[in-house]
Amino acid sequence: MKDIVYFYPKRHEEHFEEGHPERSERVEAIRHSLEEVSWSTESDLLKPISVPTDTLTKVHDLEYLEVLKKDSSMGIRLDVDTYTTDDIWKLAL
């Protein structure tokens, strides 16, 4: 099986919240397991690219993106399970 391709954003470990199930250790464990069974190598990783606003607005309203950017800069929770940090906006782009 060699059809596994995934994004692995550097600095993902900076986006964490104590006790939240989505944390960098899970990403690292998955990456390590894929490499252990030779299903993935460093060359399989897709490097994230920056996405311009005009591309994002093809799938999201500009107003929504502006709210996300503002809320992220203030570290506001979007809902009970979704938190933001100051760096997440830059990391997501």
Order of alpha helices (4+ residues) and beta strands (2+ residues): alpha-alpha-alpha-alpha
